[in-house]
Amino acid sequence: QVVRSVLGNLGFKNVTLARDGMEATEKLEERTYDLMLTDWELERMDGIDLVRHVRGLEVPANPFMPIIML
């Protein structure tokens, strides 16, 4: 929520949150994103595994999507 608030203050309007790595993968399958911010430590799938999953997709929606790990 803190990151979402900061992004909102910077002018970002379309911010999607996921509670854990598994929910993030589901959301990434639903639509494309321009940027992904993730925590290193997440439940059910940590940040490293999430990045590996995103980068390992056979047909990624956005193969050049920047990923920032917090």
mmCIF file as Biopython writes it, N, C-alpha, C and O atoms, coordinates in Angstrom:
data_model
#
loop_
_atom_site.group_PDB
_atom_site.id
_atom_site.type_symbol
_atom_site.label_atom_id
_atom_site.label_alt_id
_atom_site.label_comp_id
_atom_site.label_asym_id
_atom_site.label_entity_id
_atom_site.label_seq_id
_atom_site.pdbx_PDB_ins_code
_atom_site.Cartn_x
_atom_site.Cartn_y
_atom_site.Cartn_z
_atom_site.occupancy
_atom_site.B_iso_or_equiv
_atom_site.auth_seq_id
_atom_site.auth_asym_id
_atom_site.pdbx_PDB_model_num
ATOM 1   N N  . GLN A ? 1  ? 0.822  -1.196  0.000   1.0 0.0 1  A 1 
ATOM 2   C CA . GLN A ? 1  ? 0.000  0.000   0.000   1.0 0.0 1  A 1 
ATOM 3   C C  . GLN A ? 1  ? 0.861  1.253   0.000   1.0 0.0 1  A 1 
ATOM 4   O O  . GLN A ? 1  ? 0.483  2.264   -0.592  1.0 0.0 1  A 1 
ATOM 5   N N  . VAL A ? 2  ? 2.016  1.197   0.658   1.0 0.0 2  A 1 
ATOM 6   C CA . VAL A ? 2  ? 2.910  2.356   0.696   1.0 0.0 2  A 1 
ATOM 7   C C  . VAL A ? 2  ? 3.407  2.681   -0.710  1.0 0.0 2  A 1 
ATOM 8   O O  . VAL A ? 2  ? 3.396  3.839   -1.126  1.0 0.0 2  A 1 
ATOM 9   N N  . VAL A ? 3  ? 3.839  1.663   -1.431  1.0 0.0 3  A 1 
ATOM 10  C CA . VAL A ? 3  ? 4.334  1.880   -2.792  1.0 0.0 3  A 1 
ATOM 11  C C  . VAL A ? 3  ? 3.215  2.417   -3.677  1.0 0.0 3  A 1 
ATOM 12  O O  . VAL A ? 3  ? 3.438  3.314   -4.490  1.0 0.0 3  A 1 
ATOM 13  N N  . ARG A ? 4  ? 2.027  1.876   -3.522  1.0 0.0 4  A 1 
ATOM 14  C CA . ARG A ? 4  ? 0.890  2.363   -4.312  1.0 0.0 4  A 1 
ATOM 15  C C  . ARG A ? 4  ? 0.624  3.835   -4.026  1.0 0.0 4  A 1 
ATOM 16  O O  . ARG A ? 4  ? 0.349  4.605   -4.946  1.0 0.0 4  A 1 
ATOM 17  N N  . SER A ? 5  ? 0.701  4.225   -2.777  1.0 0.0 5  A 1 
ATOM 18  C CA . SER A ? 5  ? 0.492  5.618   -2.400  1.0 0.0 5  A 1 
ATOM 19  C C  . SER A ? 5  ? 1.563  6.520   -3.013  1.0 0.0 5  A 1 
ATOM 20  O O  . SER A ? 5  ? 1.248  7.587   -3.539  1.0 0.0 5  A 1 
ATOM 21  N N  . VAL A ? 6  ? 2.808  6.102   -2.948  1.0 0.0 6  A 1 
ATOM 22  C CA . VAL A ? 6  ? 3.902  6.880   -3.525  1.0 0.0 6  A 1 
ATOM 23  C C  . VAL A ? 6  ? 3.716  7.008   -5.035  1.0 0.0 6  A 1 
ATOM 24  O O  . VAL A ? 6  ? 3.873  8.093   -5.595  1.0 0.0 6  A 1 
ATOM 25  N N  . LEU A ? 7  ? 3.382  5.904   -5.686  1.0 0.0 7  A 1 
ATOM 26  C CA . LEU A ? 7  ? 3.161  5.951   -7.137  1.0 0.0 7  A 1 
ATOM 27  C C  . LEU A ? 7  ? 1.996  6.873   -7.485  1.0 0.0 7  A 1 
ATOM 28  O O  . LEU A ? 7  ? 2.059  7.611   -8.469  1.0 0.0 7  A 1 
ATOM 29  N N  . GLY A ? 8  ? 0.941  6.835   -6.688  1.0 0.0 8  A 1 
ATOM 30  C CA . GLY A ? 8  ? -0.188 7.732   -6.904  1.0 0.0 8  A 1 
ATOM 31  C C  . GLY A ? 8  ? 0.213  9.188   -6.784  1.0 0.0 8  A 1 
ATOM 32  O O  . GLY A ? 8  ? -0.224 10.029  -7.569  1.0 0.0 8  A 1 
ATOM 33  N N  . ASN A ? 9  ? 1.050  9.485   -5.794  1.0 0.0 9  A 1 
ATOM 34  C CA . ASN A ? 9  ? 1.540  10.855  -5.615  1.0 0.0 9  A 1 
ATOM 35  C C  . ASN A ? 9  ? 2.423  11.301  -6.768  1.0 0.0 9  A 1 
ATOM 36  O O  . ASN A ? 9  ? 2.534  12.497  -7.040  1.0 0.0 9  A 1 
ATOM 37  N N  . LEU A ? 10 ? 3.049  10.354  -7.444  1.0 0.0 10 A 1 
ATOM 38  C CA . LEU A ? 10 ? 3.886  10.667  -8.599  1.0 0.0 10 A 1 
ATOM 39  C C  . LEU A ? 10 ? 3.083  10.771  -9.891  1.0 0.0 10 A 1 
ATOM 40  O O  . LEU A ? 10 ? 3.628  11.108  -10.942 1.0 0.0 10 A 1 
ATOM 41  N N  . GLY A ? 11 ? 1.785  10.480  -9.810  1.0 0.0 11 A 1 
ATOM 42  C CA . GLY A ? 11 ? 0.930  10.629  -10.973 1.0 0.0 11 A 1 
ATOM 43  C C  . GLY A ? 11 ? 0.512  9.343   -11.658 1.0 0.0 11 A 1 
ATOM 44  O O  . GLY A ? 11 ? -0.218 9.384   -12.648 1.0 0.0 11 A 1 
ATOM 45  N N  . PHE A ? 12 ? 0.962  8.197   -11.151 1.0 0.0 12 A 1 
ATOM 46  C CA . PHE A ? 12 ? 0.555  6.927   -11.745 1.0 0.0 12 A 1 
ATOM 47  C C  . PHE A ? 12 ? -0.880 6.627   -11.340 1.0 0.0 12 A 1 
ATOM 48  O O  . PHE A ? 12 ? -1.227 6.706   -10.161 1.0 0.0 12 A 1 
ATOM 49  N N  . LYS A ? 13 ? -1.710 6.284   -12.312 1.0 0.0 13 A 1 
ATOM 50  C CA . LYS A ? 13 ? -3.123 6.071   -12.035 1.0 0.0 13 A 1 
ATOM 51  C C  . LYS A ? 13 ? -3.543 4.605   -12.088 1.0 0.0 13 A 1 
ATOM 52  O O  . LYS A ? 13 ? -4.419 4.189   -11.331 1.0 0.0 13 A 1 
ATOM 53  N N  . ASN A ? 14 ? -2.943 3.832   -12.954 1.0 0.0 14 A 1 
ATOM 54  C CA . ASN A ? 14 ? -3.318 2.423   -13.120 1.0 0.0 14 A 1 
ATOM 55  C C  . ASN A ? 14 ? -2.302 1.527   -12.432 1.0 0.0 14 A 1 
ATOM 56  O O  . ASN A ? 14 ? -1.339 1.072   -13.050 1.0 0.0 14 A 1 
ATOM 57  N N  . VAL A ? 15 ? -2.522 1.278   -11.150 1.0 0.0 15 A 1 
ATOM 58  C CA . VAL A ? 15 ? -1.628 0.438   -10.356 1.0 0.0 15 A 1 
ATOM 59  C C  . VAL A ? 15 ? -2.417 -0.789  -9.918  1.0 0.0 15 A 1 
ATOM 60  O O  . VAL A ? 15 ? -3.496 -0.669  -9.338  1.0 0.0 15 A 1 
ATOM 61  N N  . THR A ? 16 ? -1.876 -1.962  -10.197 1.0 0.0 16 A 1 
ATOM 62  C CA . THR A ? 16 ? -2.516 -3.215  -9.809  1.0 0.0 16 A 1 
ATOM 63  C C  . THR A ? 16 ? -1.690 -3.855  -8.703  1.0 0.0 16 A 1 
ATOM 64  O O  . THR A ? 16 ? -0.468 -3.950  -8.815  1.0 0.0 16 A 1 
ATOM 65  N N  . LEU A ? 17 ? -2.348 -4.295  -7.638  1.0 0.0 17 A 1 
ATOM 66  C CA . LEU A ? 17 ? -1.663 -4.951  -6.532  1.0 0.0 17 A 1 
ATOM 67  C C  . LEU A ? 17 ? -1.933 -6.441  -6.540  1.0 0.0 17 A 1 
ATOM 68  O O  . LEU A ? 17 ? -3.009 -6.881  -6.945  1.0 0.0 17 A 1 
ATOM 69  N N  . ALA A ? 18 ? -0.954 -7.221  -6.091  1.0 0.0 18 A 1 
ATOM 70  C CA . ALA A ? 18 ? -1.119 -8.657  -5.884  1.0 0.0 18 A 1 
ATOM 71  C C  . ALA A ? 18 ? -0.635 -8.975  -4.481  1.0 0.0 18 A 1 
ATOM 72  O O  . ALA A ? 18 ? 0.362  -8.418  -4.021  1.0 0.0 18 A 1 
ATOM 73  N N  . ARG A ? 19 ? -1.332 -9.863  -3.808  1.0 0.0 19 A 1 
ATOM 74  C CA . ARG A ? 19 ? -0.977 -10.205 -2.420  1.0 0.0 19 A 1 
ATOM 75  C C  . ARG A ? 19 ? 0.252  -11.097 -2.314  1.0 0.0 19 A 1 
ATOM 76  O O  . ARG A ? 19 ? 0.938  -11.097 -1.292  1.0 0.0 19 A 1 
ATOM 77  N N  . ASP A ? 20 ? 0.528  -11.859 -3.373  1.0 0.0 20 A 1 
ATOM 78  C CA . ASP A ? 20 ? 1.674  -12.766 -3.349  1.0 0.0 20 A 1 
ATOM 79  C C  . ASP A ? 20 ? 2.097  -13.082 -4.779  1.0 0.0 20 A 1 
ATOM 80  O O  . ASP A ? 20 ? 1.487  -12.606 -5.737  1.0 0.0 20 A 1 
ATOM 81  N N  . GLY A ? 21 ? 3.138  -13.882 -4.914  1.0 0.0 21 A 1 
ATOM 82  C CA . GLY A ? 21 ? 3.676  -14.192 -6.229  1.0 0.0 21 A 1 
ATOM 83  C C  . GLY A ? 21 ? 2.715  -14.954 -7.124  1.0 0.0 21 A 1 
ATOM 84  O O  . GLY A ? 21 ? 2.677  -14.721 -8.332  1.0 0.0 21 A 1 
ATOM 85  N N  . MET A ? 22 ? 1.940  -15.862 -6.545  1.0 0.0 22 A 1 
ATOM 86  C CA . MET A ? 22 ? 0.981  -16.626 -7.341  1.0 0.0 22 A 1 
ATOM 87  C C  . MET A ? 22 ? -0.115 -15.718 -7.891  1.0 0.0 22 A 1 
ATOM 88  O O  . MET A ? 22 ? -0.503 -15.853 -9.052  1.0 0.0 22 A 1 
ATOM 89  N N  . GLU A ? 23 ? -0.614 -14.804 -7.078  1.0 0.0 23 A 1 
ATOM 90  C CA . GLU A ? 23 ? -1.629 -13.865 -7.562  1.0 0.0 23 A 1 
ATOM 91  C C  . GLU A ? 23 ? -1.044 -12.956 -8.640  1.0 0.0 23 A 1 
ATOM 92  O O  . GLU A ? 23 ? -1.734 -12.596 -9.594  1.0 0.0 23 A 1 
ATOM 93  N N  . ALA A ? 24 ? 0.215  -12.590 -8.490  1.0 0.0 24 A 1 
ATOM 94  C CA . ALA A ? 24 ? 0.875  -11.759 -9.505  1.0 0.0 24 A 1 
ATOM 95  C C  . ALA A ? 24 ? 0.932  -12.482 -10.847 1.0 0.0 24 A 1 
ATOM 96  O O  . ALA A ? 24 ? 0.682  -11.875 -11.889 1.0 0.0 24 A 1 
ATOM 97  N N  . THR A ? 25 ? 1.261  -13.785 -10.831 1.0 0.0 25 A 1 
ATOM 98  C CA . THR A ? 25 ? 1.309  -14.529 -12.097 1.0 0.0 25 A 1 
ATOM 99  C C  . THR A ? 25 ? -0.065 -14.578 -12.750 1.0 0.0 25 A 1 
ATOM 100 O O  . THR A ? 25 ? -0.175 -14.495 -13.973 1.0 0.0 25 A 1 
ATOM 101 N N  . GLU A ? 26 ? -1.116 -14.713 -11.937 1.0 0.0 26 A 1 
ATOM 102 C CA . GLU A ? 26 ? -2.479 -14.734 -12.482 1.0 0.0 26 A 1 
ATOM 103 C C  . GLU A ? 26 ? -2.814 -13.397 -13.139 1.0 0.0 26 A 1 
ATOM 104 O O  . GLU A ? 26 ? -3.388 -13.363 -14.227 1.0 0.0 26 A 1 
ATOM 105 N N  . LYS A ? 27 ? -2.459 -12.306 -12.481 1.0 0.0 27 A 1 
ATOM 106 C CA . LYS A ? 27 ? -2.744 -10.981 -13.026 1.0 0.0 27 A 1 
ATOM 107 C C  . LYS A ? 27 ? -1.943 -10.731 -14.306 1.0 0.0 27 A 1 
ATOM 108 O O  . LYS A ? 27 ? -2.434 -10.091 -15.236 1.0 0.0 27 A 1 
ATOM 109 N N  . LEU A ? 28 ? -0.714 -11.235 -14.348 1.0 0.0 28 A 1 
ATOM 110 C CA . LEU A ? 28 ? 0.115  -11.070 -15.539 1.0 0.0 28 A 1 
ATOM 111 C C  . LEU A ? 28 ? -0.438 -11.854 -16.728 1.0 0.0 28 A 1 
ATOM 112 O O  . LEU A ? 28 ? -0.164 -11.510 -17.877 1.0 0.0 28 A 1 
ATOM 113 N N  . GLU A ? 29 ? -1.209 -12.897 -16.460 1.0 0.0 29 A 1 
ATOM 114 C CA . GLU A ? 29 ? -1.829 -13.659 -17.539 1.0 0.0 29 A 1 
ATOM 115 C C  . GLU A ? 29 ? -3.070 -12.951 -18.078 1.0 0.0 29 A 1 
ATOM 116 O O  . GLU A ? 29 ? -3.478 -13.189 -19.215 1.0 0.0 29 A 1 
ATOM 117 N N  . GLU A ? 30 ? -3.673 -12.077 -17.260 1.0 0.0 30 A 1 
ATOM 118 C CA . GLU A ? 30 ? -4.914 -11.403 -17.638 1.0 0.0 30 A 1 
ATOM 119 C C  . GLU A ? 30 ? -4.685 -10.198 -18.550 1.0 0.0 30 A 1 
ATOM 120 O O  . GLU A ? 30 ? -5.520 -9.902  -19.405 1.0 0.0 30 A 1 
ATOM 121 N N  . ARG A ? 31 ? -3.569 -9.509  -18.375 1.0 0.0 31 A 1 
ATOM 122 C CA . ARG A ? 31 ? -3.313 -8.306  -19.172 1.0 0.0 31 A 1 
ATOM 123 C C  . ARG A ? 31 ? -1.822 -8.012  -19.198 1.0 0.0 31 A 1 
ATOM 124 O O  . ARG A ? 31 ? -1.048 -8.645  -18.480 1.0 0.0 31 A 1 
ATOM 125 N N  . THR A ? 32 ? -1.418 -7.054  -20.022 1.0 0.0 32 A 1 
ATOM 126 C CA . THR A ? 32 ? -0.004 -6.668  -20.088 1.0 0.0 32 A 1 
ATOM 127 C C  . THR A ? 32 ? 0.237  -5.457  -19.199 1.0 0.0 32 A 1 
ATOM 128 O O  . THR A ? 32 ? -0.671 -4.670  -18.933 1.0 0.0 32 A 1 
ATOM 129 N N  . TYR A ? 33 ? 1.446  -5.329  -18.758 1.0 0.0 33 A 1 
ATOM 130 C CA . TYR A ? 33 ? 1.862  -4.228  -17.890 1.0 0.0 33 A 1 
ATOM 131 C C  . TYR A ? 33 ? 3.118  -3.593  -18.452 1.0 0.0 33 A 1 
ATOM 132 O O  . TYR A ? 33 ? 3.892  -4.242  -19.156 1.0 0.0 33 A 1 
ATOM 133 N N  . ASP A ? 34 ? 3.318  -2.320  -18.139 1.0 0.0 34 A 1 
ATOM 134 C CA . ASP A ? 34 ? 4.507  -1.604  -18.602 1.0 0.0 34 A 1 
ATOM 135 C C  . ASP A ? 34 ? 5.680  -1.736  -17.641 1.0 0.0 34 A 1 
ATOM 136 O O  . ASP A ? 34 ? 6.831  -1.527  -18.025 1.0 0.0 34 A 1 
ATOM 137 N N  . LEU A ? 35 ? 5.388  -2.082  -16.394 1.0 0.0 35 A 1 
ATOM 138 C CA . LEU A ? 35 ? 6.412  -2.143  -15.352 1.0 0.0 35 A 1 
ATOM 139 C C  . LEU A ? 35 ? 5.921  -3.063  -14.249 1.0 0.0 35 A 1 
ATOM 140 O O  . LEU A ? 35 ? 4.731  -3.092  -13.935 1.0 0.0 35 A 1 
ATOM 141 N N  . MET A ? 36 ? 6.846  -3.816  -13.661 1.0 0.0 36 A 1 
ATOM 142 C CA . MET A ? 36 ? 6.495  -4.644  -12.509 1.0 0.0 36 A 1 
ATOM 143 C C  . MET A ? 36 ? 7.420  -4.296  -11.351 1.0 0.0 36 A 1 
ATOM 144 O O  . MET A ? 36 ? 8.643  -4.314  -11.495 1.0 0.0 36 A 1 
ATOM 145 N N  . LEU A ? 37 ? 6.837  -3.982  -10.216 1.0 0.0 37 A 1 
ATOM 146 C CA . LEU A ? 37 ? 7.566  -3.814  -8.963  1.0 0.0 37 A 1 
ATOM 147 C C  . LEU A ? 37 ? 7.230  -5.018  -8.106  1.0 0.0 37 A 1 
ATOM 148 O O  . LEU A ? 37 ? 6.059  -5.373  -7.978  1.0 0.0 37 A 1 
ATOM 149 N N  . THR A ? 38 ? 8.221  -5.649  -7.523  1.0 0.0 38 A 1 
ATOM 150 C CA . THR A ? 38 ? 7.958  -6.815  -6.684  1.0 0.0 38 A 1 
ATOM 151 C C  . THR A ? 38 ? 8.847  -6.792  -5.453  1.0 0.0 38 A 1 
ATOM 152 O O  . THR A ? 38 ? 9.950  -6.245  -5.472  1.0 0.0 38 A 1 
ATOM 153 N N  . ASP A ? 39 ? 8.356  -7.384  -4.400  1.0 0.0 39 A 1 
ATOM 154 C CA . ASP A ? 39 ? 9.165  -7.586  -3.201  1.0 0.0 39 A 1 
ATOM 155 C C  . ASP A ? 39 ? 10.046 -8.803  -3.412  1.0 0.0 39 A 1 
ATOM 156 O O  . ASP A ? 39 ? 9.710  -9.702  -4.183  1.0 0.0 39 A 1 
ATOM 157 N N  . TRP A ? 40 ? 11.159 -8.821  -2.728  1.0 0.0 40 A 1 
ATOM 158 C CA . TRP A ? 40 ? 12.041 -9.989  -2.752  1.0 0.0 40 A 1 
ATOM 159 C C  . TRP A ? 40 ? 11.342 -11.150 -2.047  1.0 0.0 40 A 1 
ATOM 160 O O  . TRP A ? 40 ? 11.334 -12.279 -2.537  1.0 0.0 40 A 1 
ATOM 161 N N  . GLU A ? 41 ? 10.756 -10.849 -0.885  1.0 0.0 41 A 1 
ATOM 162 C CA . GLU A ? 41 ? 10.089 -11.881 -0.096  1.0 0.0 41 A 1 
ATOM 163 C C  . GLU A ? 41 ? 8.580  -11.785 -0.280  1.0 0.0 41 A 1 
ATOM 164 O O  . GLU A ? 41 ? 7.958  -10.789 0.087   1.0 0.0 41 A 1 
ATOM 165 N N  . LEU A ? 42 ? 8.008  -12.827 -0.849  1.0 0.0 42 A 1 
ATOM 166 C CA . LEU A ? 42 ? 6.565  -12.939 -1.054  1.0 0.0 42 A 1 
ATOM 167 C C  . LEU A ? 42 ? 6.126  -14.316 -0.567  1.0 0.0 42 A 1 
ATOM 168 O O  . LEU A ? 42 ? 6.933  -15.240 -0.468  1.0 0.0 42 A 1 
ATOM 169 N N  . GLU A ? 43 ? 4.855  -14.438 -0.272  1.0 0.0 43 A 1 
ATOM 170 C CA . GLU A ? 43 ? 4.325  -15.742 0.105   1.0 0.0 43 A 1 
ATOM 171 C C  . GLU A ? 43 ? 3.997  -16.542 -1.152  1.0 0.0 43 A 1 
ATOM 172 O O  . GLU A ? 43 ? 3.758  -15.969 -2.214  1.0 0.0 43 A 1 
ATOM 173 N N  . ARG A ? 44 ? 3.988  -17.847 -1.027  1.0 0.0 44 A 1 
ATOM 174 C CA . ARG A ? 44 ? 3.644  -18.823 -2.066  1.0 0.0 44 A 1 
ATOM 175 C C  . ARG A ? 44 ? 4.593  -18.840 -3.255  1.0 0.0 44 A 1 
ATOM 176 O O  . ARG A ? 44 ? 4.739  -19.880 -3.897  1.0 0.0 44 A 1 
ATOM 177 N N  . MET A ? 45 ? 5.240  -17.730 -3.569  1.0 0.0 45 A 1 
ATOM 178 C CA . MET A ? 45 ? 6.251  -17.678 -4.631  1.0 0.0 45 A 1 
ATOM 179 C C  . MET A ? 45 ? 7.058  -16.410 -4.370  1.0 0.0 45 A 1 
ATOM 180 O O  . MET A ? 45 ? 6.516  -15.306 -4.413  1.0 0.0 45 A 1 
ATOM 181 N N  . ASP A ? 46 ? 8.357  -16.569 -4.098  1.0 0.0 46 A 1 
ATOM 182 C CA . ASP A ? 46 ? 9.134  -15.362 -3.782  1.0 0.0 46 A 1 
ATOM 183 C C  . ASP A ? 46 ? 9.432  -14.545 -5.037  1.0 0.0 46 A 1 
ATOM 184 O O  . ASP A ? 46 ? 9.160  -14.981 -6.156  1.0 0.0 46 A 1 
ATOM 185 N N  . GLY A ? 47 ? 9.989  -13.367 -4.834  1.0 0.0 47 A 1 
ATOM 186 C CA . GLY A ? 47 ? 10.232 -12.439 -5.931  1.0 0.0 47 A 1 
ATOM 187 C C  . GLY A ? 47 ? 11.152 -12.993 -7.002  1.0 0.0 47 A 1 
ATOM 188 O O  . GLY A ? 47 ? 10.937 -12.763 -8.192  1.0 0.0 47 A 1 
ATOM 189 N N  . ILE A ? 48 ? 12.178 -13.722 -6.582  1.0 0.0 48 A 1 
ATOM 190 C CA . ILE A ? 48 ? 13.113 -14.315 -7.548  1.0 0.0 48 A 1 
ATOM 191 C C  . ILE A ? 48 ? 12.385 -15.327 -8.433  1.0 0.0 48 A 1 
ATOM 192 O O  . ILE A ? 48 ? 12.561 -15.329 -9.651  1.0 0.0 48 A 1 
ATOM 193 N N  . ASP A ? 49 ? 11.572 -16.181 -7.822  1.0 0.0 49 A 1 
ATOM 194 C CA . ASP A ? 49 ? 10.826 -17.165 -8.619  1.0 0.0 49 A 1 
ATOM 195 C C  . ASP A ? 49 ? 9.799  -16.481 -9.516  1.0 0.0 49 A 1 
ATOM 196 O O  . ASP A ? 49 ? 9.538  -16.944 -10.626 1.0 0.0 49 A 1 
ATOM 197 N N  . LEU A ? 50 ? 9.221  -15.388 -9.043  1.0 0.0 50 A 1 
ATOM 198 C CA . LEU A ? 50 ? 8.276  -14.639 -9.862  1.0 0.0 50 A 1 
ATOM 199 C C  . LEU A ? 50 ? 8.977  -14.081 -11.104 1.0 0.0 50 A 1 
ATOM 200 O O  . LEU A ? 50 ? 8.451  -14.184 -12.213 1.0 0.0 50 A 1 
ATOM 201 N N  . VAL A ? 51 ? 10.150 -13.497 -10.922 1.0 0.0 51 A 1 
ATOM 202 C CA . VAL A ? 51 ? 10.901 -12.962 -12.060 1.0 0.0 51 A 1 
ATOM 203 C C  . VAL A ? 51 ? 11.296 -14.098 -13.010 1.0 0.0 51 A 1 
ATOM 204 O O  . VAL A ? 51 ? 11.192 -13.953 -14.228 1.0 0.0 51 A 1 
ATOM 205 N N  . ARG A ? 52 ? 11.740 -15.208 -12.461 1.0 0.0 52 A 1 
ATOM 206 C CA . ARG A ? 52 ? 12.090 -16.361 -13.312 1.0 0.0 52 A 1 
ATOM 207 C C  . ARG A ? 52 ? 10.879 -16.820 -14.114 1.0 0.0 52 A 1 
ATOM 208 O O  . ARG A ? 52 ? 10.994 -17.150 -15.295 1.0 0.0 52 A 1 
ATOM 209 N N  . HIS A ? 53 ? 9.724  -16.838 -13.467 1.0 0.0 53 A 1 
ATOM 210 C CA . HIS A ? 53 ? 8.496  -17.233 -14.156 1.0 0.0 53 A 1 
ATOM 211 C C  . HIS A ? 53 ? 8.187  -16.268 -15.301 1.0 0.0 53 A 1 
ATOM 212 O O  . HIS A ? 53 ? 7.930  -16.693 -16.427 1.0 0.0 53 A 1 
ATOM 213 N N  . VAL A ? 54 ? 8.213  -14.970 -15.004 1.0 0.0 54 A 1 
ATOM 214 C CA . VAL A ? 54 ? 7.887  -13.959 -16.019 1.0 0.0 54 A 1 
ATOM 215 C C  . VAL A ? 54 ? 8.855  -14.023 -17.182 1.0 0.0 54 A 1 
ATOM 216 O O  . VAL A ? 54 ? 8.432  -13.987 -18.338 1.0 0.0 54 A 1 
ATOM 217 N N  . ARG A ? 55 ? 10.136 -14.117 -16.904 1.0 0.0 55 A 1 
ATOM 218 C CA . ARG A ? 55 ? 11.135 -14.144 -17.967 1.0 0.0 55 A 1 
ATOM 219 C C  . ARG A ? 55 ? 11.171 -15.476 -18.712 1.0 0.0 55 A 1 
ATOM 220 O O  . ARG A ? 55 ? 11.677 -15.544 -19.833 1.0 0.0 55 A 1 
ATOM 221 N N  . GLY A ? 56 ? 10.639 -16.532 -18.102 1.0 0.0 56 A 1 
ATOM 222 C CA . GLY A ? 56 ? 10.680 -17.850 -18.718 1.0 0.0 56 A 1 
ATOM 223 C C  . GLY A ? 56 ? 9.445  -18.211 -19.520 1.0 0.0 56 A 1 
ATOM 224 O O  . GLY A ? 56 ? 9.374  -19.305 -20.081 1.0 0.0 56 A 1 
ATOM 225 N N  . LEU A ? 57 ? 8.464  -17.308 -19.587 1.0 0.0 57 A 1 
ATOM 226 C CA . LEU A ? 57 ? 7.253  -17.602 -20.351 1.0 0.0 57 A 1 
ATOM 227 C C  . LEU A ? 57 ? 7.600  -17.815 -21.818 1.0 0.0 57 A 1 
ATOM 228 O O  . LEU A ? 57 ? 8.410  -17.084 -22.388 1.0 0.0 57 A 1 
ATOM 229 N N  . GLU A ? 58 ? 6.979  -18.824 -22.421 1.0 0.0 58 A 1 
ATOM 230 C CA . GLU A ? 58 ? 7.248  -19.107 -23.836 1.0 0.0 58 A 1 
ATOM 231 C C  . GLU A ? 58 ? 6.838  -17.944 -24.726 1.0 0.0 58 A 1 
ATOM 232 O O  . GLU A ? 58 ? 7.548  -17.590 -25.667 1.0 0.0 58 A 1 
ATOM 233 N N  . VAL A ? 59 ? 5.693  -17.356 -24.425 1.0 0.0 59 A 1 
ATOM 234 C CA . VAL A ? 59 ? 5.206  -16.217 -25.202 1.0 0.0 59 A 1 
ATOM 235 C C  . VAL A ? 59 ? 4.846  -15.109 -24.214 1.0 0.0 59 A 1 
ATOM 236 O O  . VAL A ? 59 ? 3.675  -14.934 -23.878 1.0 0.0 59 A 1 
ATOM 237 N N  . PRO A ? 60 ? 5.846  -14.363 -23.750 1.0 0.0 60 A 1 
ATOM 238 C CA . PRO A ? 60 ? 5.557  -13.303 -22.780 1.0 0.0 60 A 1 
ATOM 239 C C  . PRO A ? 60 ? 4.753  -12.181 -23.422 1.0 0.0 60 A 1 
ATOM 240 O O  . PRO A ? 60 ? 4.988  -11.815 -24.574 1.0 0.0 60 A 1 
ATOM 241 N N  . ALA A ? 61 ? 3.802  -11.639 -22.664 1.0 0.0 61 A 1 
ATOM 242 C CA . ALA A ? 61 ? 2.974  -10.540 -23.165 1.0 0.0 61 A 1 
ATOM 243 C C  . ALA A ? 61 ? 3.825  -9.307  -23.449 1.0 0.0 61 A 1 
ATOM 244 O O  . ALA A ? 61 ? 3.592  -8.596  -24.426 1.0 0.0 61 A 1 
ATOM 245 N N  . ASN A ? 62 ? 4.795  -9.062  -22.604 1.0 0.0 62 A 1 
ATOM 246 C CA . ASN A ? 62 ? 5.691  -7.919  -22.780 1.0 0.0 62 A 1 
ATOM 247 C C  . ASN A ? 62 ? 7.105  -8.380  -22.415 1.0 0.0 62 A 1 
ATOM 248 O O  . ASN A ? 62 ? 7.511  -8.240  -21.262 1.0 0.0 62 A 1 
ATOM 249 N N  . PRO A ? 63 ? 7.860  -8.926  -23.369 1.0 0.0 63 A 1 
ATOM 250 C CA . PRO A ? 63 ? 9.170  -9.499  -23.049 1.0 0.0 63 A 1 
ATOM 251 C C  . PRO A ? 63 ? 10.187 -8.480  -22.554 1.0 0.0 63 A 1 
ATOM 252 O O  . PRO A ? 63 ? 11.199 -8.864  -21.967 1.0 0.0 63 A 1 
ATOM 253 N N  . PHE A ? 64 ? 9.943  -7.186  -22.777 1.0 0.0 64 A 1 
ATOM 254 C CA . PHE A ? 64 ? 10.901 -6.169  -22.345 1.0 0.0 64 A 1 
ATOM 255 C C  . PHE A ? 64 ? 10.403 -5.368  -21.156 1.0 0.0 64 A 1 
ATOM 256 O O  . PHE A ? 64 ? 10.935 -4.299  -20.855 1.0 0.0 64 A 1 
ATOM 257 N N  . MET A ? 65 ? 9.370  -5.887  -20.469 1.0 0.0 65 A 1 
ATOM 258 C CA . MET A ? 65 ? 8.828  -5.206  -19.305 1.0 0.0 65 A 1 
ATOM 259 C C  . MET A ? 65 ? 9.919  -5.056  -18.241 1.0 0.0 65 A 1 
ATOM 260 O O  . MET A ? 65 ? 10.504 -6.051  -17.814 1.0 0.0 65 A 1 
ATOM 261 N N  . PRO A ? 66 ? 10.195 -3.825  -17.812 1.0 0.0 66 A 1 
ATOM 262 C CA . PRO A ? 66 ? 11.159 -3.646  -16.733 1.0 0.0 66 A 1 
ATOM 263 C C  . PRO A ? 66 ? 10.608 -4.238  -15.439 1.0 0.0 66 A 1 
ATOM 264 O O  . PRO A ? 66 ? 9.416  -4.133  -15.154 1.0 0.0 66 A 1 
ATOM 265 N N  . ILE A ? 67 ? 11.488 -4.859  -14.664 1.0 0.0 67 A 1 
ATOM 266 C CA . ILE A ? 67 ? 11.117 -5.408  -13.362 1.0 0.0 67 A 1 
ATOM 267 C C  . ILE A ? 67 ? 12.038 -4.793  -12.318 1.0 0.0 67 A 1 
ATOM 268 O O  . ILE A ? 67 ? 13.261 -4.847  -12.447 1.0 0.0 67 A 1 
ATOM 269 N N  . ILE A ? 68 ? 11.448 -4.216  -11.292 1.0 0.0 68 A 1 
ATOM 270 C CA . ILE A ? 68 ? 12.213 -3.639  -10.186 1.0 0.0 68 A 1 
ATOM 271 C C  . ILE A ? 68 ? 11.886 -4.429  -8.936  1.0 0.0 68 A 1 
ATOM 272 O O  . ILE A ? 68 ? 10.723 -4.548  -8.553  1.0 0.0 68 A 1 
ATOM 273 N N  . MET A ? 69 ? 12.918 -4.969  -8.298  1.0 0.0 69 A 1 
ATOM 274 C CA . MET A ? 69 ? 12.732 -5.738  -7.082  1.0 0.0 69 A 1 
ATOM 275 C C  . MET A ? 69 ? 13.068 -4.858  -5.867  1.0 0.0 69 A 1 
ATOM 276 O O  . MET A ? 69 ? 14.117 -4.217  -5.814  1.0 0.0 69 A 1 
ATOM 277 N N  . LEU A ? 70 ? 12.162 -4.847  -4.912  1.0 0.0 70 A 1 
ATOM 278 C CA . LEU A ? 70 ? 12.353 -4.052  -3.701  1.0 0.0 70 A 1 
ATOM 279 C C  . LEU A ? 70 ? 12.874 -4.924  -2.577  1.0 0.0 70 A 1 
ATOM 280 O O  . LEU A ? 70 ? 13.100 -4.435  -1.470  1.0 0.0 70 A 1 
#
